Amino acid sequence: MDIATDSRQVTRLEIVDTGRRRRWSEEAKLRIVEESYSAPRQASATARHHGISNPLLFAWRKAHREGRLGEGGVCGFVPAVIVPEQPKKGREPAGGRMEGVSANGRRVIVEPDVDVEALLRIMRGLETLR
């Protein structure tokens, strides 16, 4: 039936309500997003179950990851505590061990509080070895 050749007059016109756009609360979106993460490959099944499209669910998931939906993601503030610096108590080792390598490839591993003069004598002695 082509509209150009159909000359019948419309006698009755019925408007069918296709439904309004649904509005989802933040809590409902968050619950649906959490459900979609419950198992691998669960996103499509969750979208079907709630009657929403996959792209809409993935948009909500992205918003959640970016912190724009609910408390998840990387949004919000973290409480910060300012602690005064502790005064240094004498000479403390920097922590960890130090490694010295002589010219001929011999290695010496020492603690940070080593006697430097003794270490230099040892390193010179190692360089004389073949």
PyMOL CGO cylinders between C-alpha atoms (Angstrom):
from pymol import cmd
from pymol.cgo import CYLINDER

trace = [
    CYLINDER, 0.00, 0.00, 0.00, 1.60, 3.20, -1.16, 0.3, 1, 1, 1, 1, 1, 1,
    CYLINDER, 1.60, 3.20, -1.16, 0.65, 6.41, 0.59, 0.3, 1, 1, 1, 1, 1, 1,
    CYLINDER, 0.65, 6.41, 0.59, 0.56, 8.33, -2.71, 0.3, 1, 1, 1, 1, 1, 1,
    CYLINDER, 0.56, 8.33, -2.71, -2.09, 6.05, -4.26, 0.3, 1, 1, 1, 1, 1, 1,
    CYLINDER, -2.09, 6.05, -4.26, -4.17, 5.44, -1.13, 0.3, 1, 1, 1, 1, 1, 1,
    CYLINDER, -4.17, 5.44, -1.13, -6.96, 7.99, -1.20, 0.3, 1, 1, 1, 1, 1, 1,
    CYLINDER, -6.96, 7.99, -1.20, -8.95, 6.63, 1.74, 0.3, 1, 1, 1, 1, 1, 1,
    CYLINDER, -8.95, 6.63, 1.74, -9.71, 9.14, 4.42, 0.3, 1, 1, 1, 1, 1, 1,
    CYLINDER, -9.71, 9.14, 4.42, -8.64, 8.37, 7.96, 0.3, 1, 1, 1, 1, 1, 1,
    CYLINDER, -8.64, 8.37, 7.96, -11.74, 7.92, 10.08, 0.3, 1, 1, 1, 1, 1, 1,
    CYLINDER, -11.74, 7.92, 10.08, -10.16, 6.86, 13.28, 0.3, 1, 1, 1, 1, 1, 1,
    CYLINDER, -10.16, 6.86, 13.28, -6.67, 7.61, 14.62, 0.3, 1, 1, 1, 1, 1, 1,
    CYLINDER, -6.67, 7.61, 14.62, -5.50, 5.89, 17.76, 0.3, 1, 1, 1, 1, 1, 1,
    CYLINDER, -5.50, 5.89, 17.76, -2.44, 7.10, 19.65, 0.3, 1, 1, 1, 1, 1, 1,
    CYLINDER, -2.44, 7.10, 19.65, -0.73, 4.33, 21.51, 0.3, 1, 1, 1, 1, 1, 1,
    CYLINDER, -0.73, 4.33, 21.51, 1.25, 5.32, 24.57, 0.3, 1, 1, 1, 1, 1, 1,
    CYLINDER, 1.25, 5.32, 24.57, 4.74, 3.97, 24.02, 0.3, 1, 1, 1, 1, 1, 1,
    CYLINDER, 4.74, 3.97, 24.02, 5.70, 4.80, 27.55, 0.3, 1, 1, 1, 1, 1, 1,
    CYLINDER, 5.70, 4.80, 27.55, 7.65, 7.54, 29.10, 0.3, 1, 1, 1, 1, 1, 1,
    CYLINDER, 7.65, 7.54, 29.10, 11.29, 7.63, 29.65, 0.3, 1, 1, 1, 1, 1, 1,
    CYLINDER, 11.29, 7.63, 29.65, 12.09, 5.76, 32.82, 0.3, 1, 1, 1, 1, 1, 1,
    CYLINDER, 12.09, 5.76, 32.82, 13.95, 7.58, 35.54, 0.3, 1, 1, 1, 1, 1, 1,
    CYLINDER, 13.95, 7.58, 35.54, 16.36, 5.50, 37.60, 0.3, 1, 1, 1, 1, 1, 1,
    CYLINDER, 16.36, 5.50, 37.60, 17.41, 6.60, 41.06, 0.3, 1, 1, 1, 1, 1, 1,
    CYLINDER, 17.41, 6.60, 41.06, 21.11, 6.66, 41.94, 0.3, 1, 1, 1, 1, 1, 1,
    CYLINDER, 21.11, 6.66, 41.94, 20.53, 3.72, 44.30, 0.3, 1, 1, 1, 1, 1, 1,
    CYLINDER, 20.53, 3.72, 44.30, 18.82, 1.67, 41.58, 0.3, 1, 1, 1, 1, 1, 1,
    CYLINDER, 18.82, 1.67, 41.58, 21.58, 2.41, 39.08, 0.3, 1, 1, 1, 1, 1, 1,
    CYLINDER, 21.58, 2.41, 39.08, 24.21, 1.48, 41.63, 0.3, 1, 1, 1, 1, 1, 1,
    CYLINDER, 24.21, 1.48, 41.63, 22.41, -1.78, 42.49, 0.3, 1, 1, 1, 1, 1, 1,
    CYLINDER, 22.41, -1.78, 42.49, 22.14, -2.71, 38.79, 0.3, 1, 1, 1, 1, 1, 1,
    CYLINDER, 22.14, -2.71, 38.79, 25.81, -1.87, 38.17, 0.3, 1, 1, 1, 1, 1, 1,
    CYLINDER, 25.81, -1.87, 38.17, 26.90, -3.99, 41.15, 0.3, 1, 1, 1, 1, 1, 1,
    CYLINDER, 26.90, -3.99, 41.15, 24.74, -6.86, 39.89, 0.3, 1, 1, 1, 1, 1, 1,
    CYLINDER, 24.74, -6.86, 39.89, 26.40, -6.61, 36.47, 0.3, 1, 1, 1, 1, 1, 1,
    CYLINDER, 26.40, -6.61, 36.47, 29.82, -7.14, 38.10, 0.3, 1, 1, 1, 1, 1, 1,
    CYLINDER, 29.82, -7.14, 38.10, 28.66, -10.23, 40.04, 0.3, 1, 1, 1, 1, 1, 1,
    CYLINDER, 28.66, -10.23, 40.04, 30.00, -12.73, 37.48, 0.3, 1, 1, 1, 1, 1, 1,
    CYLINDER, 30.00, -12.73, 37.48, 31.94, -12.77, 34.23, 0.3, 1, 1, 1, 1, 1, 1,
    CYLINDER, 31.94, -12.77, 34.23, 29.79, -11.98, 31.18, 0.3, 1, 1, 1, 1, 1, 1,
    CYLINDER, 29.79, -11.98, 31.18, 26.94, -10.91, 33.43, 0.3, 1, 1, 1, 1, 1, 1,
    CYLINDER, 26.94, -10.91, 33.43, 26.43, -7.40, 31.98, 0.3, 1, 1, 1, 1, 1, 1,
    CYLINDER, 26.43, -7.40, 31.98, 24.17, -8.35, 29.06, 0.3, 1, 1, 1, 1, 1, 1,
    CYLINDER, 24.17, -8.35, 29.06, 22.04, -10.66, 31.19, 0.3, 1, 1, 1, 1, 1, 1,
    CYLINDER, 22.04, -10.66, 31.19, 21.68, -7.94, 33.83, 0.3, 1, 1, 1, 1, 1, 1,
    CYLINDER, 21.68, -7.94, 33.83, 20.66, -5.37, 31.20, 0.3, 1, 1, 1, 1, 1, 1,
    CYLINDER, 20.66, -5.37, 31.20, 18.08, -7.78, 29.75, 0.3, 1, 1, 1, 1, 1, 1,
    CYLINDER, 18.08, -7.78, 29.75, 16.75, -8.61, 33.22, 0.3, 1, 1, 1, 1, 1, 1,
    CYLINDER, 16.75, -8.61, 33.22, 16.14, -4.94, 34.04, 0.3, 1, 1, 1, 1, 1, 1,
    CYLINDER, 16.14, -4.94, 34.04, 14.91, -3.99, 30.57, 0.3, 1, 1, 1, 1, 1, 1,
    CYLINDER, 14.91, -3.99, 30.57, 17.70, -1.56, 29.76, 0.3, 1, 1, 1, 1, 1, 1,
    CYLINDER, 17.70, -1.56, 29.76, 20.06, -1.45, 26.80, 0.3, 1, 1, 1, 1, 1, 1,
    CYLINDER, 20.06, -1.45, 26.80, 23.63, -2.68, 27.02, 0.3, 1, 1, 1, 1, 1, 1,
    CYLINDER, 23.63, -2.68, 27.02, 25.06, 0.76, 26.10, 0.3, 1, 1, 1, 1, 1, 1,
    CYLINDER, 25.06, 0.76, 26.10, 23.09, 2.36, 28.94, 0.3, 1, 1, 1, 1, 1, 1,
    CYLINDER, 23.09, 2.36, 28.94, 24.42, -0.19, 31.44, 0.3, 1, 1, 1, 1, 1, 1,
    CYLINDER, 24.42, -0.19, 31.44, 27.98, 0.30, 30.20, 0.3, 1, 1, 1, 1, 1, 1,
    CYLINDER, 27.98, 0.30, 30.20, 27.56, 4.08, 30.49, 0.3, 1, 1, 1, 1, 1, 1,
    CYLINDER, 27.56, 4.08, 30.49, 26.47, 3.61, 34.12, 0.3, 1, 1, 1, 1, 1, 1,
    CYLINDER, 26.47, 3.61, 34.12, 29.45, 1.31, 34.75, 0.3, 1, 1, 1, 1, 1, 1,
    CYLINDER, 29.45, 1.31, 34.75, 31.82, 3.92, 33.29, 0.3, 1, 1, 1, 1, 1, 1,
    CYLINDER, 31.82, 3.92, 33.29, 30.24, 6.65, 35.41, 0.3, 1, 1, 1, 1, 1, 1,
    CYLINDER, 30.24, 6.65, 35.41, 30.70, 4.43, 38.48, 0.3, 1, 1, 1, 1, 1, 1,
    CYLINDER, 30.70, 4.43, 38.48, 34.37, 3.81, 37.67, 0.3, 1, 1, 1, 1, 1, 1,
    CYLINDER, 34.37, 3.81, 37.67, 34.95, 7.53, 37.19, 0.3, 1, 1, 1, 1, 1, 1,
    CYLINDER, 34.95, 7.53, 37.19, 33.22, 8.32, 40.48, 0.3, 1, 1, 1, 1, 1, 1,
    CYLINDER, 33.22, 8.32, 40.48, 30.19, 10.06, 38.98, 0.3, 1, 1, 1, 1, 1, 1,
    CYLINDER, 30.19, 10.06, 38.98, 27.76, 7.41, 40.22, 0.3, 1, 1, 1, 1, 1, 1,
    CYLINDER, 27.76, 7.41, 40.22, 27.50, 6.41, 43.85, 0.3, 1, 1, 1, 1, 1, 1,
    CYLINDER, 27.50, 6.41, 43.85, 30.41, 6.20, 46.24, 0.3, 1, 1, 1, 1, 1, 1,
    CYLINDER, 30.41, 6.20, 46.24, 32.54, 3.92, 44.06, 0.3, 1, 1, 1, 1, 1, 1,
    CYLINDER, 32.54, 3.92, 44.06, 35.33, 4.76, 41.69, 0.3, 1, 1, 1, 1, 1, 1,
    CYLINDER, 35.33, 4.76, 41.69, 37.89, 7.42, 42.39, 0.3, 1, 1, 1, 1, 1, 1,
    CYLINDER, 37.89, 7.42, 42.39, 35.65, 10.17, 43.67, 0.3, 1, 1, 1, 1, 1, 1,
    CYLINDER, 35.65, 10.17, 43.67, 35.20, 11.77, 47.02, 0.3, 1, 1, 1, 1, 1, 1,
    CYLINDER, 35.20, 11.77, 47.02, 37.57, 13.12, 49.57, 0.3, 1, 1, 1, 1, 1, 1,
    CYLINDER, 37.57, 13.12, 49.57, 39.98, 11.21, 51.73, 0.3, 1, 1, 1, 1, 1, 1,
    CYLINDER, 39.98, 11.21, 51.73, 40.52, 12.53, 55.24, 0.3, 1, 1, 1, 1, 1, 1,
    CYLINDER, 40.52, 12.53, 55.24, 44.02, 13.90, 55.63, 0.3, 1, 1, 1, 1, 1, 1,
    CYLINDER, 44.02, 13.90, 55.63, 45.93, 14.20, 58.87, 0.3, 1, 1, 1, 1, 1, 1,
    CYLINDER, 45.93, 14.20, 58.87, 48.87, 16.56, 59.15, 0.3, 1, 1, 1, 1, 1, 1,
    CYLINDER, 48.87, 16.56, 59.15, 51.56, 15.13, 61.40, 0.3, 1, 1, 1, 1, 1, 1,
    CYLINDER, 51.56, 15.13, 61.40, 54.42, 17.35, 62.55, 0.3, 1, 1, 1, 1, 1, 1,
    CYLINDER, 54.42, 17.35, 62.55, 57.90, 16.24, 61.54, 0.3, 1, 1, 1, 1, 1, 1,
    CYLINDER, 57.90, 16.24, 61.54, 59.74, 14.28, 64.16, 0.3, 1, 1, 1, 1, 1, 1,
    CYLINDER, 59.74, 14.28, 64.16, 63.10, 15.80, 65.06, 0.3, 1, 1, 1, 1, 1, 1,
    CYLINDER, 63.10, 15.80, 65.06, 66.15, 13.79, 64.02, 0.3, 1, 1, 1, 1, 1, 1,
    CYLINDER, 66.15, 13.79, 64.02, 67.76, 11.91, 66.87, 0.3, 1, 1, 1, 1, 1, 1,
    CYLINDER, 67.76, 11.91, 66.87, 71.44, 11.83, 66.09, 0.3, 1, 1, 1, 1, 1, 1,
    CYLINDER, 71.44, 11.83, 66.09, 72.75, 9.97, 63.10, 0.3, 1, 1, 1, 1, 1, 1,
    CYLINDER, 72.75, 9.97, 63.10, 70.36, 7.31, 61.91, 0.3, 1, 1, 1, 1, 1, 1,
    CYLINDER, 70.36, 7.31, 61.91, 71.12, 4.92, 59.11, 0.3, 1, 1, 1, 1, 1, 1,
    CYLINDER, 71.12, 4.92, 59.11, 69.27, 5.67, 55.90, 0.3, 1, 1, 1, 1, 1, 1,
    CYLINDER, 69.27, 5.67, 55.90, 68.09, 2.08, 55.82, 0.3, 1, 1, 1, 1, 1, 1,
    CYLINDER, 68.09, 2.08, 55.82, 69.05, -0.65, 53.45, 0.3, 1, 1, 1, 1, 1, 1,
    CYLINDER, 69.05, -0.65, 53.45, 72.42, -1.91, 52.42, 0.3, 1, 1, 1, 1, 1, 1,
    CYLINDER, 72.42, -1.91, 52.42, 74.97, -0.36, 50.08, 0.3, 1, 1, 1, 1, 1, 1,
    CYLINDER, 74.97, -0.36, 50.08, 76.94, -2.14, 47.42, 0.3, 1, 1, 1, 1, 1, 1,
    CYLINDER, 76.94, -2.14, 47.42, 80.41, -1.19, 46.25, 0.3, 1, 1, 1, 1, 1, 1,
    CYLINDER, 80.41, -1.19, 46.25, 82.00, -2.62, 43.10, 0.3, 1, 1, 1, 1, 1, 1,
    CYLINDER, 82.00, -2.62, 43.10, 85.74, -2.45, 42.54, 0.3, 1, 1, 1, 1, 1, 1,
    CYLINDER, 85.74, -2.45, 42.54, 87.38, -1.80, 39.16, 0.3, 1, 1, 1, 1, 1, 1,
    CYLINDER, 87.38, -1.80, 39.16, 88.01, -5.53, 38.67, 0.3, 1, 1, 1, 1, 1, 1,
    CYLINDER, 88.01, -5.53, 38.67, 84.35, -6.38, 39.35, 0.3, 1, 1, 1, 1, 1, 1,
    CYLINDER, 84.35, -6.38, 39.35, 84.53, -7.53, 42.96, 0.3, 1, 1, 1, 1, 1, 1,
    CYLINDER, 84.53, -7.53, 42.96, 81.50, -6.58, 45.04, 0.3, 1, 1, 1, 1, 1, 1,
    CYLINDER, 81.50, -6.58, 45.04, 81.26, -5.55, 48.67, 0.3, 1, 1, 1, 1, 1, 1,
    CYLINDER, 81.26, -5.55, 48.67, 77.89, -5.16, 50.40, 0.3, 1, 1, 1, 1, 1, 1,
    CYLINDER, 77.89, -5.16, 50.40, 77.91, -3.13, 53.62, 0.3, 1, 1, 1, 1, 1, 1,
    CYLINDER, 77.91, -3.13, 53.62, 75.46, -1.59, 56.07, 0.3, 1, 1, 1, 1, 1, 1,
    CYLINDER, 75.46, -1.59, 56.07, 74.90, 2.19, 55.89, 0.3, 1, 1, 1, 1, 1, 1,
    CYLINDER, 74.90, 2.19, 55.89, 76.76, 2.84, 59.15, 0.3, 1, 1, 1, 1, 1, 1,
    CYLINDER, 76.76, 2.84, 59.15, 80.04, 1.31, 57.88, 0.3, 1, 1, 1, 1, 1, 1,
    CYLINDER, 80.04, 1.31, 57.88, 83.38, 2.95, 58.74, 0.3, 1, 1, 1, 1, 1, 1,
    CYLINDER, 83.38, 2.95, 58.74, 84.24, 4.73, 55.48, 0.3, 1, 1, 1, 1, 1, 1,
    CYLINDER, 84.24, 4.73, 55.48, 88.02, 4.58, 56.03, 0.3, 1, 1, 1, 1, 1, 1,
    CYLINDER, 88.02, 4.58, 56.03, 87.90, 0.82, 56.60, 0.3, 1, 1, 1, 1, 1, 1,
    CYLINDER, 87.90, 0.82, 56.60, 85.71, 0.37, 53.51, 0.3, 1, 1, 1, 1, 1, 1,
    CYLINDER, 85.71, 0.37, 53.51, 88.19, 2.34, 51.36, 0.3, 1, 1, 1, 1, 1, 1,
    CYLINDER, 88.19, 2.34, 51.36, 91.08, 0.16, 52.58, 0.3, 1, 1, 1, 1, 1, 1,
    CYLINDER, 91.08, 0.16, 52.58, 89.11, -2.97, 51.72, 0.3, 1, 1, 1, 1, 1, 1,
    CYLINDER, 89.11, -2.97, 51.72, 88.18, -1.67, 48.26, 0.3, 1, 1, 1, 1, 1, 1,
    CYLINDER, 88.18, -1.67, 48.26, 91.83, -0.75, 47.50, 0.3, 1, 1, 1, 1, 1, 1,
    CYLINDER, 91.83, -0.75, 47.50, 92.90, -4.23, 48.61, 0.3, 1, 1, 1, 1, 1, 1,
    CYLINDER, 92.90, -4.23, 48.61, 90.30, -5.86, 46.34, 0.3, 1, 1, 1, 1, 1, 1,
    CYLINDER, 90.30, -5.86, 46.34, 91.47, -3.84, 43.36, 0.3, 1, 1, 1, 1, 1, 1,
    CYLINDER, 91.47, -3.84, 43.36, 94.97, -5.28, 43.73, 0.3, 1, 1, 1, 1, 1, 1,
    CYLINDER, 94.97, -5.28, 43.73, 93.64, -8.87, 43.48, 0.3, 1, 1, 1, 1, 1, 1,
    CYLINDER, 93.64, -8.87, 43.48, 93.44, -10.50, 40.10, 0.3, 1, 1, 1, 1, 1, 1,
]
cmd.load_cgo(trace, "trace")
